[in-house]
Amino acid sequence: MSGRPSEATSPLGPTEHAVLGVLVMHAGRVVSRQHLVRMARIGHLSLRRCDTAIVSLRRRLGSTAIQTVRSRGWMLLLSALDEANKLL
């Protein structure tokens, strides 16, 4: 063992934490990339950074916890809300 925590137990990075906070706040509703960037206050980063954060969060929550709604954004499913809150 390397002594490093597994991805499932290691803390979220600041971007992932901010993105997850917005998704939790809007659980069950679609959040656009622009709204996510504004609410998570990550406008200084690339817009694609949201995509990277979503991939990371899906690894922790399960691949179906955050649904992509084509041409609209992402939605945290209500069934994943409890697990998402544990990460915050």
C-alpha positions as CSV (number, residue, x, y, z in Angstrom):
1,M,0.0,0.0,0.0
2,S,1.2,3.5,-0.8
3,G,-0.4,5.0,2.3
4,R,-2.5,7.3,0.1
5,P,-6.3,7.4,0.8
6,S,-8.4,5.8,-1.9
7,E,-10.3,8.1,-4.2
8,A,-13.5,7.1,-2.4
9,T,-12.3,8.3,1.0
10,S,-10.0,11.2,0.1
11,P,-11.4,14.7,0.4
12,L,-12.8,16.5,-2.6
13,G,-10.8,19.1,-4.3
14,P,-12.0,22.7,-4.1
15,T,-13.6,22.6,-7.6
16,E,-15.3,19.3,-7.0
17,H,-16.6,20.4,-3.6
18,A,-18.0,23.7,-5.1
19,V,-19.6,21.9,-8.1
20,L,-21.2,19.2,-5.8
21,G,-22.5,21.9,-3.5
22,V,-24.4,23.5,-6.4
23,L,-25.7,20.1,-7.6
24,V,-26.9,19.2,-4.1
25,M,-28.6,22.6,-3.8
26,H,-30.4,21.9,-7.0
27,A,-30.9,18.2,-6.6
28,G,-33.5,16.8,-9.0
29,R,-33.2,19.8,-11.3
30,V,-31.1,20.4,-14.4
31,V,-28.2,22.8,-13.8
32,S,-26.6,24.4,-16.9
33,R,-22.8,24.7,-17.3
34,Q,-23.1,28.5,-17.1
35,H,-25.2,28.4,-14.0
36,L,-22.8,25.8,-12.4
37,V,-19.8,28.0,-13.2
38,R,-21.4,31.1,-11.8
39,M,-22.8,29.4,-8.6
40,A,-19.6,27.4,-7.9
41,R,-17.5,30.6,-8.5
42,I,-15.1,28.8,-10.9
43,G,-15.5,31.3,-13.8
44,H,-11.7,31.9,-13.7
45,L,-11.2,28.3,-14.8
46,S,-11.9,26.7,-18.2
47,L,-15.6,26.0,-18.8
48,R,-14.6,22.4,-19.4
49,R,-13.4,22.2,-15.8
50,C,-17.1,21.5,-15.0
51,D,-16.9,18.4,-17.1
52,T,-13.8,17.2,-15.3
53,A,-15.4,17.8,-11.9
54,I,-18.5,15.8,-13.0
55,V,-16.3,12.9,-14.1
56,S,-14.6,12.9,-10.7
57,L,-17.8,13.2,-8.8
58,R,-19.3,10.3,-10.8
59,R,-16.4,8.1,-9.7
60,R,-17.2,8.8,-6.1
61,L,-21.0,8.7,-6.3
62,G,-21.5,6.1,-9.0
63,S,-21.8,6.5,-12.7
64,T,-25.6,7.1,-12.6
65,A,-25.8,9.6,-9.7
66,I,-25.3,12.6,-12.0
67,Q,-27.4,12.5,-15.1
68,T,-26.3,14.4,-18.3
69,V,-29.3,16.2,-19.9
70,R,-28.2,16.8,-23.4
71,S,-27.8,20.4,-24.5
72,R,-29.1,21.5,-21.0
73,G,-26.6,20.5,-18.3
74,W,-26.5,18.0,-15.4
75,M,-28.8,16.8,-12.7
76,L,-28.0,15.1,-9.4
77,L,-30.5,12.4,-8.9
78,L,-32.5,12.5,-5.7
79,S,-31.5,8.9,-5.1
80,A,-27.9,10.0,-4.8
81,L,-28.5,13.0,-2.5
82,D,-27.7,11.3,0.8
83,E,-24.4,10.0,-0.5
84,A,-23.6,13.4,-2.0
85,N,-24.2,15.1,1.3
86,K,-21.7,12.8,3.0
87,L,-19.0,14.1,0.6
88,L,-19.7,17.7,1.6
